[in-house]
Amino acid sequence: MPESHEPTPSIAARARGLGSARRGTGAWRAERVTAVALVPLTLWLVASLVALGGADRAAFLGWLGRPLPALLVILLLVAAFRHTALGLQVVIEDYVHSAAKIPLLITTYLLCFATCVAGVLATLSIALGR
């Protein structure tokens, strides 16, 4: 087996944040994937809302009640709030250096998750006519 020339940080060094935790590429990749997904979804939503510009509430609800717009809005919500949570996590990890870091990360994640779920449930409620 070939030897690695990179020093392996001790467990204690990793716990103190002084070495590679061998993670992070998944979050980086997820942030890029959600960003790419948000481009066409956002363009579609803007174009759809412009097309519905003079419509009344009933027309909007009729549009959102159709399966394809409801599905695309749900995908937009999931991608947007996942992207937001990942971006805020990076900002907090980079700039908060106190005991507030962990509670702030948890609160941010829960707020993003709760807001996303509320949006998905509202969209499903409209789409299912309830």
N, C-alpha and C positions, 0 to 999 in steps of 0.2 A: 504494500500500500504506500503510495507517495506521501511524503511528509508535507505538511502545510508550513509555509514560512511566516504565516501570520500568527502573532501571539494570541492565545485564547485567554480572554479576561476571566478572572476568577468569579465564582458565584457571588461572592461578597461585592466585587467591583460592579457586576451587573446590577445587583440589588441597589447599590448606591447611585446607579445611573452613570457609572464611569466607563462602561464598555458597551459593546454591541449587544443588544437584546435579541438579535437575529429576527427581528420583526419590523414591520413598518412598510414593507413593499406592498403588502395586501391593501393597506389603507391608502397608500399613494396611488395604486392602480385603481381602486374603487373610486377615488376622487376624480381621476381622469375619465373613467368610464361614465360616471354620472354627468360630468361636464359635457362629454360628447353627446350623451343621450338628451341632455337639456336643450341643445341647440335646435334640432328639428322640432322637438315638442313645443318649445317656446315660440318658435316661428309659426308653427301650426296654430297655436292658441291665439297669438296676436292677429293672424290673418282671419281666423274664425270670428274673433270679437269685433274686428273691423267690419266684416261682412254682416254681422248682427247689430251694427251700430245703431240703426233706427228701430230696432225691434223692441217690443214691449216684454214685460216679464214672462208672460205666457209663451211667447215665441222662444225666449231663451231657455225656459224650462223644458219646452218641447225638444229643442236642439240637444240639451244636455241629457234628456231622457232617452235619446237614441243610443244604441250599444257602442258604436265606434267612438263618438265624442266622450262618452262616460269612461270608456277604457283608457283613452289617451289622456284624459284629465287625471285619472288615478295614477297612471304611469308617471305623469308630470309631477304630481304631488310626492310620490315615493322617491323619485330621482332628486327632486329639489330639496326635500328635507333630509335625505341621506347625505347629499352633497353639502348642505348647510352644517349638519352635525360633524361631518369630517373636517370641514374647513375651520369651524369653531374649535374643534379639538386641537388642531394644529396651533392655532393662535394661543389657546390657553396653555398648552404644553410648552410653547416657546416663550411666553411672556409672563406667566404667573409662576412665581418662585416662592410660594408660601404654603402654609397648611390649607389654604383655601382651594388649592388646585384640584384635589380629588372631589370634594363636594361640588365645585363648579363644573367639572367634567360630567358628573352624574346628573346634575340639574339641567345642564345644557342638553344632554342626550335625552333625558326624560321629556323635556319641553318640546324638542323636535319630534320625538316619537308621538307624544300626545296630540300635537297639532296636526301631524300627518294623519293619524288615525281619525281625528275629527273631520278632516277634509275628505278622506276616503268614505267615511260613513255618511257624510252629507251628500256626496256625489252618488253613492249607492242608493240613498233614500230617494233622491230625485229620479234616478234612473229606474228604480223599481216602482215609482209612483206612490210612495208612502208619505 
